[in-house]
Amino acid sequence: MAAGYFPKSVKLGPRLVAWVEEEVEQWIADKISKRDVGSDQIVKSASGVDKA
């Protein structure tokens, strides 16, 4: 899977495709990891309390 691109689908029929669950989960984990890199910024919660 190319960096940043959603996993390829698997053709199951003329009008039916699916995705490998593990590949989709890995894609999600990669997105979260990239989001969290450098996230040393302070985030305010809904209650207004600062969180690191």
Secondary structure, 3 states (H helix, E strand, C coil): CCCCCCCCCEEEECCEEECCHHHHHHHHHHHHHHHHCCCCCCEECCCCCEEC
